[in-house]
């Protein structure tokens, strides 16, 4: 049985899909979201913990109060520290964010961000259909036909593919992911803070930690805990490093040993630098957003934040296409979206790639430059600032088309 024809169907109920739905509702476009997981499914781990102010501002515009809610739940770090072989090369403390304005960022677990997005979607009367795995999707000049694995069918004027890294929508429209699939891995550990005695929210980055055989490690506080990100070396077995026995060996070198009793989640992931070779189908009826369209190394928190920006741009383009006087103008709106967000993805990918090259310098000159900067940082503060900033890649402001 085929459901009635919908103006827009969003496939995927993660951050990019939920944001797409919110942005469409803010533009008074009816929207249906199809999600493969059940409504009570909880995605494990902190995952994307960093929500940029630009993203908070976009969410606040789509759903007044949403950006502020996320900011109030998240935390802004009290301080940053960067160390090189155990010696501090950079430190900065921050005053509390000003009341009544959005902070530079909010740090909280992705599942909490998704909870706020779901609540906002419910308030905006976004229709959600859970436990719906898409089996087939066909686009044509007249619209999009969708079939679920359980036999249900839908048709839509337009579809937003927000179904993640293994996107069925992307495969159905014949779009490929191009770029680098590295064999390098990170190990990520989520830790719960002691609620009776929470520590200071200090983000700490170690170049060549002396207690970890020279591996890099990053400690990122989030609301209620912190994420430890260990960069594996060539030849490391990430599964071994993430095992309970290994954690008891290396984790106390980085954080208080009491965290060993408060491990929430462990994971391992490779570096992926991939961008779709198209952000729309040949009929201009399907658009891709978020991880369905790009995957970046995590430096600079470009993943979820770029997905939010994609979603906002996609909603604007689809609203224009739905109201366009001619098919050519409708296609033009979709082409503008695809061009702008493809450019943004390539810029973000390049910035993350530069950060990745900094983290794994291949040439003796690059390694010597870092060593010299560390040695000079006590007398030339700019050297310490460079060591602090370089692992995040270049900044891409939200006002530019190459933004998150």
SELUMMI-353691 format. One record per residue (C-alpha): residue number from 1; residue in one letter; x, y, z. Coordinates in nm, 2 decimals, decimal comma. Example, Ala and Ser with C-alpha at 12.3 -4.5 7.8 and 13.67 -1.06 7.14 Angstrom:
<recs>
<rec pos="1" code="A" u="1,23" v="-0,45" w="0,78"/>
<rec pos="2" code="S" u="1,37" v="-0,11" w="0,71"/>
</recs>
This chain:
<recs>
<rec pos="1" code="X" u="0,00" v="0,00" w="0,00"/>
<rec pos="2" code="X" u="0,13" v="0,34" w="-0,10"/>
<rec pos="3" code="X" u="0,09" v="0,64" w="0,14"/>
<rec pos="4" code="X" u="-0,02" v="0,98" w="0,01"/>
<rec pos="5" code="X" u="0,23" v="1,18" w="-0,18"/>
<rec pos="6" code="X" u="0,44" v="1,40" w="0,05"/>
<rec pos="7" code="X" u="0,62" v="1,73" w="-0,02"/>
<rec pos="8" code="X" u="0,94" v="1,62" w="0,15"/>
<rec pos="9" code="X" u="1,05" v="1,29" w="0,32"/>
<rec pos="10" code="X" u="1,36" v="1,28" w="0,53"/>
<rec pos="11" code="X" u="1,53" v="0,94" w="0,55"/>
<rec pos="12" code="X" u="1,73" v="0,92" w="0,87"/>
<rec pos="13" code="X" u="1,65" v="1,03" w="1,22"/>
<rec pos="14" code="X" u="2,00" v="1,13" w="1,35"/>
<rec pos="15" code="X" u="2,11" v="1,49" w="1,40"/>
<rec pos="16" code="X" u="2,12" v="1,58" w="1,03"/>
<rec pos="17" code="X" u="1,78" v="1,43" w="0,96"/>
<rec pos="18" code="X" u="1,61" v="1,58" w="1,26"/>
<rec pos="19" code="X" u="1,77" v="1,92" w="1,19"/>
<rec pos="20" code="X" u="1,65" v="1,90" w="0,83"/>
<rec pos="21" code="X" u="1,29" v="1,83" w="0,95"/>
<rec pos="22" code="X" u="1,31" v="2,12" w="1,19"/>
<rec pos="23" code="X" u="1,44" v="2,36" w="0,93"/>
<rec pos="24" code="X" u="1,17" v="2,25" w="0,69"/>
<rec pos="25" code="X" u="0,89" v="2,31" w="0,95"/>
<rec pos="26" code="X" u="1,04" v="2,65" w="1,02"/>
<rec pos="27" code="X" u="0,97" v="2,72" w="0,66"/>
<rec pos="28" code="X" u="0,62" v="2,58" w="0,69"/>
<rec pos="29" code="X" u="0,69" v="2,28" w="0,48"/>
<rec pos="30" code="X" u="0,52" v="1,95" w="0,59"/>
<rec pos="31" code="X" u="0,77" v="1,68" w="0,64"/>
<rec pos="32" code="X" u="0,78" v="1,30" w="0,72"/>
<rec pos="33" code="X" u="1,09" v="1,14" w="0,88"/>
<rec pos="34" code="X" u="1,16" v="0,77" w="0,82"/>
<rec pos="35" code="X" u="1,41" v="0,61" w="1,07"/>
<rec pos="36" code="X" u="1,54" v="0,26" w="1,06"/>
<rec pos="37" code="X" u="1,58" v="0,23" w="1,44"/>
<rec pos="38" code="X" u="1,30" v="0,20" w="1,69"/>
<rec pos="39" code="X" u="1,20" v="0,51" w="1,89"/>
<rec pos="40" code="X" u="1,35" v="0,38" w="2,21"/>
<rec pos="41" code="X" u="1,69" v="0,30" w="2,04"/>
<rec pos="42" code="X" u="1,98" v="0,48" w="2,22"/>
<rec pos="43" code="X" u="2,29" v="0,53" w="2,02"/>
<rec pos="44" code="X" u="2,59" v="0,44" w="2,24"/>
<rec pos="45" code="X" u="2,87" v="0,67" w="2,34"/>
<rec pos="46" code="X" u="2,94" v="1,04" w="2,35"/>
<rec pos="47" code="X" u="3,02" v="1,05" w="1,98"/>
<rec pos="48" code="X" u="3,00" v="1,41" w="1,85"/>
<rec pos="49" code="X" u="3,03" v="1,61" w="2,18"/>
<rec pos="50" code="X" u="3,11" v="1,96" w="2,04"/>
<rec pos="51" code="X" u="2,83" v="2,19" w="1,91"/>
<rec pos="52" code="X" u="2,97" v="2,51" w="1,76"/>
<rec pos="53" code="X" u="2,80" v="2,85" w="1,83"/>
<rec pos="54" code="X" u="2,72" v="2,87" w="1,46"/>
<rec pos="55" code="X" u="2,52" v="2,55" w="1,49"/>
<rec pos="56" code="X" u="2,35" v="2,67" w="1,81"/>
<rec pos="57" code="X" u="2,25" v="2,98" w="1,62"/>
<rec pos="58" code="X" u="2,10" v="2,79" w="1,33"/>
<rec pos="59" code="X" u="1,91" v="2,57" w="1,57"/>
<rec pos="60" code="X" u="1,79" v="2,87" w="1,76"/>
<rec pos="61" code="X" u="1,65" v="3,02" w="1,44"/>
<rec pos="62" code="X" u="1,47" v="2,70" w="1,34"/>
<rec pos="63" code="X" u="1,32" v="2,64" w="1,68"/>
<rec pos="64" code="X" u="1,34" v="2,94" w="1,92"/>
<rec pos="65" code="X" u="1,49" v="2,83" w="2,25"/>
<rec pos="66" code="X" u="1,65" v="2,51" w="2,12"/>
<rec pos="67" code="X" u="2,01" v="2,65" w="2,09"/>
<rec pos="68" code="X" u="1,98" v="2,79" w="2,44"/>
<rec pos="69" code="X" u="1,86" v="2,46" w="2,58"/>
<rec pos="70" code="X" u="2,15" v="2,27" w="2,43"/>
<rec pos="71" code="X" u="2,39" v="2,54" w="2,55"/>
<rec pos="72" code="X" u="2,24" v="2,53" w="2,90"/>
<rec pos="73" code="X" u="2,28" v="2,15" w="2,92"/>
<rec pos="74" code="X" u="2,63" v="2,15" w="2,77"/>
<rec pos="75" code="X" u="2,94" v="2,29" w="2,92"/>
<rec pos="76" code="X" u="3,20" v="2,54" w="2,80"/>
<rec pos="77" code="X" u="3,55" v="2,44" w="2,90"/>
<rec pos="78" code="X" u="3,72" v="2,63" w="3,19"/>
<rec pos="79" code="X" u="4,06" v="2,59" w="3,04"/>
<rec pos="80" code="X" u="4,28" v="2,44" w="2,76"/>
<rec pos="81" code="X" u="4,62" v="2,29" w="2,81"/>
<rec pos="82" code="X" u="4,86" v="2,15" w="2,55"/>
<rec pos="83" code="X" u="5,17" v="1,95" w="2,64"/>
<rec pos="84" code="X" u="5,46" v="1,82" w="2,44"/>
<rec pos="85" code="X" u="5,63" v="1,52" w="2,58"/>
<rec pos="86" code="X" u="5,49" v="1,60" w="2,92"/>
<rec pos="87" code="X" u="5,59" v="1,97" w="2,92"/>
<rec pos="88" code="X" u="5,32" v="2,24" w="2,90"/>
<rec pos="89" code="X" u="5,35" v="2,45" w="2,59"/>
<rec pos="90" code="X" u="5,02" v="2,63" w="2,60"/>
<rec pos="91" code="X" u="4,76" v="2,71" w="2,86"/>
<rec pos="92" code="X" u="4,46" v="2,94" w="2,87"/>
<rec pos="93" code="X" u="4,17" v="2,98" w="3,11"/>
<rec pos="94" code="X" u="3,83" v="3,11" w="3,02"/>
<rec pos="95" code="X" u="3,57" v="3,31" w="3,22"/>
<rec pos="96" code="X" u="3,22" v="3,17" w="3,24"/>
<rec pos="97" code="X" u="3,00" v="3,24" w="2,93"/>
<rec pos="98" code="X" u="2,80" v="3,56" w="2,95"/>
<rec pos="99" code="X" u="2,44" v="3,50" w="3,06"/>
<rec pos="100" code="X" u="2,17" v="3,56" w="2,79"/>
<rec pos="101" code="X" u="2,39" v="3,49" w="2,49"/>
<rec pos="102" code="X" u="2,49" v="3,17" w="2,32"/>
<rec pos="103" code="X" u="2,84" v="3,04" w="2,42"/>
<rec pos="104" code="X" u="3,12" v="2,98" w="2,17"/>
<rec pos="105" code="X" u="3,03" v="2,61" w="2,19"/>
<rec pos="106" code="X" u="2,85" v="2,35" w="2,40"/>
<rec pos="107" code="X" u="3,01" v="2,02" w="2,50"/>
<rec pos="108" code="X" u="2,76" v="1,74" w="2,56"/>
<rec pos="109" code="X" u="2,70" v="1,38" w="2,45"/>
<rec pos="110" code="X" u="2,54" v="1,34" w="2,10"/>
<rec pos="111" code="X" u="2,25" v="1,14" w="2,24"/>
<rec pos="112" code="X" u="2,16" v="1,44" w="2,46"/>
<rec pos="113" code="X" u="2,17" v="1,67" w="2,16"/>
<rec pos="114" code="X" u="1,95" v="1,43" w="1,97"/>
<rec pos="115" code="X" u="1,71" v="1,42" w="2,26"/>
<rec pos="116" code="X" u="1,67" v="1,80" w="2,24"/>
<rec pos="117" code="X" u="1,62" v="1,77" w="1,86"/>
<rec pos="118" code="X" u="1,36" v="1,50" w="1,89"/>
<rec pos="119" code="X" u="1,16" v="1,71" w="2,15"/>
<rec pos="120" code="X" u="1,18" v="2,02" w="1,92"/>
<rec pos="121" code="X" u="1,06" v="1,81" w="1,62"/>
<rec pos="122" code="X" u="0,76" v="1,68" w="1,83"/>
<rec pos="123" code="X" u="0,67" v="2,04" w="1,92"/>
<rec pos="124" code="X" u="0,70" v="2,14" w="1,55"/>
<rec pos="125" code="X" u="0,46" v="1,85" w="1,46"/>
<rec pos="126" code="X" u="0,72" v="1,66" w="1,26"/>
<rec pos="127" code="X" u="0,57" v="1,32" w="1,17"/>
<rec pos="128" code="X" u="0,81" v="1,04" w="1,26"/>
<rec pos="129" code="X" u="0,79" v="0,68" w="1,14"/>
<rec pos="130" code="X" u="1,02" v="0,45" w="1,33"/>
<rec pos="131" code="X" u="1,16" v="0,10" w="1,26"/>
<rec pos="132" code="X" u="1,14" v="0,17" w="0,89"/>
<rec pos="133" code="X" u="1,44" v="0,04" w="0,69"/>
<rec pos="134" code="X" u="1,45" v="0,16" w="0,33"/>
<rec pos="135" code="X" u="1,50" v="-0,12" w="0,08"/>
<rec pos="136" code="X" u="1,44" v="0,06" w="-0,25"/>
<rec pos="137" code="X" u="1,44" v="0,43" w="-0,37"/>
<rec pos="138" code="X" u="1,38" v="0,55" w="-0,72"/>
<rec pos="139" code="X" u="1,39" v="0,91" w="-0,84"/>
<rec pos="140" code="X" u="1,24" v="1,04" w="-1,16"/>
<rec pos="141" code="X" u="1,17" v="1,38" w="-1,30"/>
<rec pos="142" code="X" u="0,83" v="1,36" w="-1,13"/>
<rec pos="143" code="X" u="0,93" v="1,27" w="-0,78"/>
<rec pos="144" code="X" u="1,07" v="0,99" w="-0,56"/>
<rec pos="145" code="X" u="0,92" v="0,64" w="-0,49"/>
<rec pos="146" code="X" u="1,03" v="0,48" w="-0,16"/>
<rec pos="147" code="X" u="0,98" v="0,12" w="-0,05"/>
<rec pos="148" code="X" u="1,05" v="-0,02" w="0,30"/>
<rec pos="149" code="X" u="1,17" v="-0,37" w="0,38"/>
<rec pos="150" code="X" u="0,83" v="-0,45" w="0,54"/>
<rec pos="151" code="X" u="0,63" v="-0,36" w="0,22"/>
<rec pos="152" code="X" u="0,52" v="-0,01" w="0,31"/>
<rec pos="153" code="X" u="0,56" v="0,25" w="0,03"/>
<rec pos="154" code="X" u="0,57" v="0,63" w="0,00"/>
<rec pos="155" code="X" u="0,60" v="0,89" w="-0,27"/>
<rec pos="156" code="X" u="0,75" v="1,24" w="-0,23"/>
<rec pos="157" code="X" u="0,82" v="1,55" w="-0,43"/>
<rec pos="158" code="X" u="1,17" v="1,55" w="-0,27"/>
<rec pos="159" code="X" u="1,38" v="1,34" w="-0,04"/>
<rec pos="160" code="X" u="1,66" v="1,43" w="0,20"/>
<rec pos="161" code="X" u="1,90" v="1,15" w="0,24"/>
<rec pos="162" code="X" u="2,03" v="1,18" w="0,60"/>
<rec pos="163" code="X" u="2,09" v="0,81" w="0,67"/>
<rec pos="164" code="X" u="2,45" v="0,82" w="0,76"/>
<rec pos="165" code="X" u="2,78" v="0,67" w="0,65"/>
<rec pos="166" code="X" u="2,63" v="0,36" w="0,50"/>
<rec pos="167" code="X" u="2,35" v="0,55" w="0,33"/>
<rec pos="168" code="X" u="2,10" v="0,34" w="0,13"/>
<rec pos="169" code="X" u="1,98" v="0,67" w="-0,03"/>
<rec pos="170" code="X" u="2,32" v="0,75" w="-0,16"/>
<rec pos="171" code="X" u="2,37" v="0,41" w="-0,31"/>
<rec pos="172" code="X" u="2,02" v="0,41" w="-0,47"/>
<rec pos="173" code="X" u="2,10" v="0,73" w="-0,66"/>
<rec pos="174" code="X" u="2,44" v="0,61" w="-0,77"/>
<rec pos="175" code="X" u="2,65" v="0,85" w="-0,58"/>
<rec pos="176" code="X" u="3,00" v="0,75" w="-0,48"/>
<rec pos="177" code="X" u="3,22" v="0,86" w="-0,18"/>
<rec pos="178" code="X" u="3,57" v="0,97" w="-0,30"/>
<rec pos="179" code="X" u="3,88" v="1,03" w="-0,09"/>
<rec pos="180" code="X" u="4,11" v="0,86" w="0,16"/>
<rec pos="181" code="X" u="4,03" v="0,55" w="0,37"/>
<rec pos="182" code="X" u="4,32" v="0,53" w="0,61"/>
<rec pos="183" code="X" u="4,41" v="0,23" w="0,81"/>
<rec pos="184" code="X" u="4,50" v="0,45" w="1,11"/>
<rec pos="185" code="X" u="4,28" v="0,42" w="1,42"/>
<rec pos="186" code="X" u="4,18" v="0,61" w="1,73"/>
<rec pos="187" code="X" u="4,05" v="0,45" w="2,05"/>
<rec pos="188" code="X" u="3,78" v="0,65" w="2,23"/>
<rec pos="189" code="X" u="3,68" v="0,61" w="2,59"/>
<rec pos="190" code="X" u="3,39" v="0,78" w="2,76"/>
<rec pos="191" code="X" u="3,43" v="0,84" w="3,14"/>
<rec pos="192" code="X" u="3,17" v="0,96" w="3,39"/>
<rec pos="193" code="X" u="3,28" v="1,23" w="3,63"/>
<rec pos="194" code="X" u="3,24" v="1,19" w="4,01"/>
<rec pos="195" code="X" u="2,92" v="1,38" w="4,05"/>
<rec pos="196" code="X" u="3,00" v="1,45" w="4,42"/>
<rec pos="197" code="X" u="3,34" v="1,60" w="4,33"/>
<rec pos="198" code="X" u="3,34" v="1,70" w="3,96"/>
<rec pos="199" code="X" u="3,68" v="1,81" w="3,83"/>
<rec pos="200" code="X" u="3,76" v="2,12" w="3,64"/>
<rec pos="201" code="X" u="3,65" v="2,12" w="3,28"/>
<rec pos="202" code="X" u="3,99" v="2,14" w="3,12"/>
<rec pos="203" code="X" u="4,05" v="2,02" w="2,77"/>
<rec pos="204" code="X" u="4,40" v="1,87" w="2,76"/>
<rec pos="205" code="X" u="4,60" v="1,76" w="2,45"/>
<rec pos="206" code="X" u="4,92" v="1,56" w="2,48"/>
<rec pos="207" code="X" u="5,17" v="1,54" w="2,20"/>
<rec pos="208" code="X" u="5,38" v="1,23" w="2,25"/>
<rec pos="209" code="X" u="5,26" v="1,15" w="2,60"/>
<rec pos="210" code="X" u="5,56" v="1,01" w="2,78"/>
<rec pos="211" code="X" u="5,35" v="0,76" w="2,97"/>
<rec pos="212" code="X" u="5,19" v="0,62" w="2,66"/>
<rec pos="213" code="X" u="5,50" v="0,54" w="2,46"/>
<rec pos="214" code="X" u="5,48" v="0,87" w="2,27"/>
<rec pos="215" code="X" u="5,12" v="0,84" w="2,15"/>
<rec pos="216" code="X" u="4,91" v="1,15" w="2,12"/>
<rec pos="217" code="X" u="4,60" v="1,17" w="2,35"/>
<rec pos="218" code="X" u="4,32" v="1,42" w="2,38"/>
<rec pos="219" code="X" u="4,09" v="1,46" w="2,69"/>
<rec pos="220" code="X" u="3,77" v="1,65" w="2,62"/>
<rec pos="221" code="X" u="3,52" v="1,73" w="2,90"/>
<rec pos="222" code="X" u="3,15" v="1,71" w="2,83"/>
<rec pos="223" code="X" u="2,85" v="1,75" w="3,05"/>
<rec pos="224" code="X" u="2,88" v="1,49" w="3,32"/>
<rec pos="225" code="X" u="3,21" v="1,33" w="3,20"/>
<rec pos="226" code="X" u="3,49" v="1,34" w="2,96"/>
<rec pos="227" code="X" u="3,60" v="1,17" w="2,64"/>
<rec pos="228" code="X" u="3,96" v="1,03" w="2,61"/>
<rec pos="229" code="X" u="4,08" v="1,00" w="2,25"/>
<rec pos="230" code="X" u="4,40" v="0,79" w="2,20"/>
<rec pos="231" code="X" u="4,58" v="0,80" w="1,86"/>
<rec pos="232" code="X" u="4,70" v="0,46" w="1,77"/>
<rec pos="233" code="X" u="5,05" v="0,42" w="1,62"/>
<rec pos="234" code="X" u="5,12" v="0,21" w="1,31"/>
<rec pos="235" code="X" u="5,11" v="-0,15" w="1,42"/>
<rec pos="236" code="X" u="4,89" v="-0,10" w="1,72"/>
<rec pos="237" code="X" u="4,59" v="-0,33" w="1,77"/>
<rec pos="238" code="X" u="4,31" v="-0,09" w="1,86"/>
<rec pos="239" code="X" u="4,10" v="-0,37" w="2,00"/>
<rec pos="240" code="X" u="4,38" v="-0,46" w="2,25"/>
<rec pos="241" code="X" u="4,43" v="-0,09" w="2,35"/>
<rec pos="242" code="X" u="4,05" v="-0,07" w="2,42"/>
<rec pos="243" code="X" u="4,04" v="-0,39" w="2,63"/>
<rec pos="244" code="X" u="3,97" v="-0,37" w="3,00"/>
<rec pos="245" code="X" u="4,32" v="-0,50" w="3,08"/>
<rec pos="246" code="X" u="4,49" v="-0,24" w="2,87"/>
<rec pos="247" code="X" u="4,28" v="0,04" w="3,00"/>
<rec pos="248" code="X" u="4,39" v="-0,04" w="3,35"/>
<rec pos="249" code="X" u="4,75" v="0,00" w="3,23"/>
<rec pos="250" code="X" u="4,74" v="0,32" w="3,03"/>
<rec pos="251" code="X" u="4,43" v="0,52" w="3,13"/>
<rec pos="252" code="X" u="4,57" v="0,62" w="3,48"/>
<rec pos="253" code="X" u="4,86" v="0,79" w="3,30"/>
<rec pos="254" code="X" u="4,61" v="1,03" w="3,15"/>
<rec pos="255" code="X" u="4,33" v="1,08" w="3,41"/>
<rec pos="256" code="X" u="4,26" v="1,01" w="3,78"/>
<rec pos="257" code="X" u="4,27" v="0,63" w="3,85"/>
<rec pos="258" code="X" u="3,92" v="0,67" w="3,99"/>
<rec pos="259" code="X" u="3,78" v="0,69" w="3,64"/>
<rec pos="260" code="X" u="3,86" v="0,32" w="3,59"/>
<rec pos="261" code="X" u="3,54" v="0,24" w="3,78"/>
<rec pos="262" code="X" u="3,34" v="0,49" w="3,57"/>
<rec pos="263" code="X" u="3,41" v="0,37" w="3,21"/>
<rec pos="264" code="X" u="3,09" v="0,43" w="3,01"/>
<rec pos="265" code="X" u="3,19" v="0,32" w="2,66"/>
<rec pos="266" code="X" u="3,48" v="0,22" w="2,45"/>
<rec pos="267" code="X" u="3,51" v="0,24" w="2,07"/>
<rec pos="268" code="X" u="3,76" v="0,25" w="1,79"/>
<rec pos="269" code="X" u="3,74" v="0,42" w="1,46"/>
<rec pos="270" code="X" u="3,95" v="0,48" w="1,15"/>
<rec pos="271" code="X" u="4,03" v="0,81" w="0,99"/>
<rec pos="272" code="X" u="3,80" v="0,87" w="0,69"/>
<rec pos="273" code="X" u="3,83" v="1,16" w="0,45"/>
<rec pos="274" code="X" u="3,55" v="1,11" w="0,21"/>
<rec pos="275" code="X" u="3,32" v="1,34" w="0,01"/>
<rec pos="276" code="X" u="3,03" v="1,24" w="-0,22"/>
<rec pos="277" code="X" u="3,09" v="1,30" w="-0,58"/>
<rec pos="278" code="X" u="2,74" v="1,46" w="-0,60"/>
<rec pos="279" code="X" u="2,50" v="1,60" w="-0,34"/>
<rec pos="280" code="X" u="2,19" v="1,54" w="-0,55"/>
<rec pos="281" code="X" u="2,06" v="1,29" w="-0,80"/>
<rec pos="282" code="X" u="2,04" v="1,35" w="-1,18"/>
<rec pos="283" code="X" u="1,67" v="1,44" w="-1,15"/>
<rec pos="284" code="X" u="1,73" v="1,70" w="-0,87"/>
<rec pos="285" code="X" u="1,48" v="1,52" w="-0,65"/>
<rec pos="286" code="X" u="1,71" v="1,39" w="-0,38"/>
<rec pos="287" code="X" u="1,96" v="1,58" w="-0,17"/>
<rec pos="288" code="X" u="2,23" v="1,43" w="0,06"/>
<rec pos="289" code="X" u="2,32" v="1,58" w="0,40"/>
<rec pos="290" code="X" u="2,55" v="1,49" w="0,69"/>
<rec pos="291" code="X" u="2,75" v="1,16" w="0,69"/>
<rec pos="292" code="X" u="2,55" v="1,05" w="0,38"/>
<rec pos="293" code="X" u="2,75" v="1,31" w="0,20"/>
<rec pos="294" code="X" u="3,08" v="1,34" w="0,38"/>
<rec pos="295" code="X" u="3,30" v="1,18" w="0,64"/>
<rec pos="296" code="X" u="3,59" v="1,37" w="0,80"/>
<rec pos="297" code="X" u="3,87" v="1,30" w="1,04"/>
<rec pos="298" code="X" u="3,73" v="1,42" w="1,38"/>
<rec pos="299" code="X" u="3,97" v="1,72" w="1,42"/>
<rec pos="300" code="X" u="3,78" v="2,05" w="1,45"/>
<rec pos="301" code="X" u="3,44" v="1,88" w="1,52"/>
<rec pos="302" code="X" u="3,33" v="1,92" w="1,16"/>
<rec pos="303" code="X" u="3,11" v="1,61" w="1,13"/>
<rec pos="304" code="X" u="2,78" v="1,68" w="1,31"/>
<rec pos="305" code="X" u="2,83" v="2,06" w="1,28"/>
<rec pos="306" code="X" u="2,86" v="2,04" w="0,90"/>
<rec pos="307" code="X" u="2,56" v="1,81" w="0,89"/>
<rec pos="308" code="X" u="2,35" v="2,08" w="1,07"/>
<rec pos="309" code="X" u="2,47" v="2,34" w="0,82"/>
<rec pos="310" code="X" u="2,38" v="2,10" w="0,53"/>
<rec pos="311" code="X" u="2,04" v="2,05" w="0,68"/>
<rec pos="312" code="X" u="1,97" v="2,42" w="0,70"/>
<rec pos="313" code="X" u="2,08" v="2,47" w="0,34"/>
<rec pos="314" code="X" u="1,88" v="2,17" w="0,21"/>
<rec pos="315" code="X" u="1,56" v="2,30" w="0,37"/>
<rec pos="316" code="X" u="1,60" v="2,64" w="0,21"/>
<rec pos="317" code="X" u="1,66" v="2,49" w="-0,13"/>
<rec pos="318" code="X" u="1,37" v="2,25" w="-0,10"/>
<rec pos="319" code="X" u="1,13" v="2,52" w="0,01"/>
<rec pos="320" code="X" u="1,24" v="2,73" w="-0,29"/>
<rec pos="321" code="X" u="1,20" v="2,43" w="-0,53"/>
<rec pos="322" code="X" u="0,85" v="2,35" w="-0,40"/>
<rec pos="323" code="X" u="0,74" v="2,71" w="-0,46"/>
<rec pos="324" code="X" u="0,93" v="2,76" w="-0,79"/>
<rec pos="325" code="X" u="0,72" v="2,87" w="-1,09"/>
<rec pos="326" code="X" u="0,90" v="2,64" w="-1,33"/>
<rec pos="327" code="X" u="1,09" v="2,31" w="-1,32"/>
<rec pos="328" code="X" u="1,41" v="2,49" w="-1,43"/>
<rec pos="329" code="X" u="1,39" v="2,72" w="-1,13"/>
<rec pos="330" code="X" u="1,33" v="2,43" w="-0,90"/>
<rec pos="331" code="X" u="1,63" v="2,24" w="-1,03"/>
<rec pos="332" code="X" u="1,84" v="2,56" w="-1,00"/>
<rec pos="333" code="X" u="1,76" v="2,58" w="-0,63"/>
<rec pos="334" code="X" u="1,87" v="2,22" w="-0,58"/>
<rec pos="335" code="X" u="2,19" v="2,28" w="-0,79"/>
<rec pos="336" code="X" u="2,28" v="2,58" w="-0,58"/>
<rec pos="337" code="X" u="2,25" v="2,37" w="-0,26"/>
<rec pos="338" code="X" u="2,46" v="2,09" w="-0,41"/>
<rec pos="339" code="X" u="2,73" v="2,33" w="-0,53"/>
<rec pos="340" code="X" u="2,76" v="2,53" w="-0,21"/>
<rec pos="341" code="X" u="2,75" v="2,23" w="0,03"/>
<rec pos="342" code="X" u="2,99" v="2,03" w="-0,19"/>
<rec pos="343" code="X" u="3,23" v="2,32" w="-0,17"/>
<rec pos="344" code="X" u="3,19" v="2,34" w="0,20"/>
<rec pos="345" code="X" u="3,25" v="1,97" w="0,24"/>
<rec pos="346" code="X" u="3,57" v="1,99" w="0,03"/>
<rec pos="347" code="X" u="3,69" v="2,28" w="0,24"/>
<rec pos="348" code="X" u="3,61" v="2,10" w="0,56"/>
<rec pos="349" code="X" u="3,78" v="1,78" w="0,43"/>
<rec pos="350" code="X" u="4,09" v="1,98" w="0,34"/>
<rec pos="351" code="X" u="4,10" v="2,14" w="0,68"/>
<rec pos="352" code="X" u="4,06" v="1,81" w="0,86"/>
<rec pos="353" code="X" u="4,33" v="1,66" w="0,63"/>
<rec pos="354" code="X" u="4,57" v="1,94" w="0,72"/>
<rec pos="355" code="X" u="4,51" v="1,86" w="1,09"/>
<rec pos="356" code="X" u="4,56" v="1,49" w="1,02"/>
<rec pos="357" code="X" u="4,89" v="1,56" w="0,85"/>
<rec pos="358" code="X" u="5,00" v="1,76" w="1,15"/>
<rec pos="359" code="X" u="4,91" v="1,48" w="1,38"/>
<rec pos="360" code="X" u="5,10" v="1,23" w="1,17"/>
<rec pos="361" code="X" u="5,39" v="1,42" w="1,01"/>
<rec pos="362" code="X" u="5,56" v="1,22" w="0,74"/>
<rec pos="363" code="X" u="5,86" v="1,43" w="0,67"/>
<rec pos="364" code="X" u="6,16" v="1,50" w="0,90"/>
<rec pos="365" code="X" u="6,11" v="1,87" w="0,84"/>
<rec pos="366" code="X" u="5,75" v="1,86" w="0,97"/>
<rec pos="367" code="X" u="5,86" v="1,67" w="1,28"/>
<rec pos="368" code="X" u="6,15" v="1,91" w="1,34"/>
<rec pos="369" code="X" u="5,91" v="2,21" w="1,31"/>
<rec pos="370" code="X" u="5,69" v="2,07" w="1,59"/>
<rec pos="371" code="X" u="6,00" v="2,00" w="1,81"/>
<rec pos="372" code="X" u="6,13" v="2,35" w="1,75"/>
<rec pos="373" code="X" u="5,80" v="2,51" w="1,83"/>
<rec pos="374" code="X" u="5,78" v="2,31" w="2,16"/>
<rec pos="375" code="X" u="6,13" v="2,42" w="2,25"/>
<rec pos="376" code="X" u="6,06" v="2,79" w="2,17"/>
<rec pos="377" code="X" u="5,71" v="2,81" w="2,33"/>
<rec pos="378" code="X" u="5,84" v="2,94" w="2,67"/>
<rec pos="379" code="X" u="5,99" v="3,24" w="2,50"/>
<rec pos="380" code="X" u="5,78" v="3,28" w="2,19"/>
<rec pos="381" code="X" u="5,41" v="3,22" w="2,29"/>
<rec pos="382" code="X" u="5,30" v="3,21" w="1,93"/>
<rec pos="383" code="X" u="5,48" v="2,87" w="1,90"/>
<rec pos="384" code="X" u="5,26" v="2,73" w="2,17"/>
<rec pos="385" code="X" u="4,95" v="2,88" w="2,02"/>
<rec pos="386" code="X" u="5,04" v="2,71" w="1,69"/>
<rec pos="387" code="X" u="5,08" v="2,37" w="1,86"/>
<rec pos="388" code="X" u="4,75" v="2,42" w="2,03"/>
<rec pos="389" code="X" u="4,56" v="2,52" w="1,72"/>
<rec pos="390" code="X" u="4,72" v="2,30" w="1,44"/>
<rec pos="391" code="X" u="4,54" v="1,97" w="1,54"/>
<rec pos="392" code="X" u="4,21" v="2,13" w="1,46"/>
<rec pos="393" code="X" u="4,28" v="2,25" w="1,11"/>
<rec pos="394" code="X" u="4,19" v="2,59" w="0,97"/>
<rec pos="395" code="X" u="3,88" v="2,77" w="1,08"/>
<rec pos="396" code="X" u="3,59" v="2,79" w="0,83"/>
<rec pos="397" code="X" u="3,35" v="3,06" w="0,95"/>
<rec pos="398" code="X" u="2,98" v="3,01" w="0,92"/>
<rec pos="399" code="X" u="2,93" v="3,33" w="0,72"/>
<rec pos="400" code="X" u="3,12" v="3,17" w="0,43"/>
<rec pos="401" code="X" u="3,00" v="2,91" w="0,18"/>
<rec pos="402" code="X" u="3,29" v="2,69" w="0,29"/>
<rec pos="403" code="X" u="3,15" v="2,68" w="0,65"/>
<rec pos="404" code="X" u="3,06" v="2,39" w="0,86"/>
</recs>
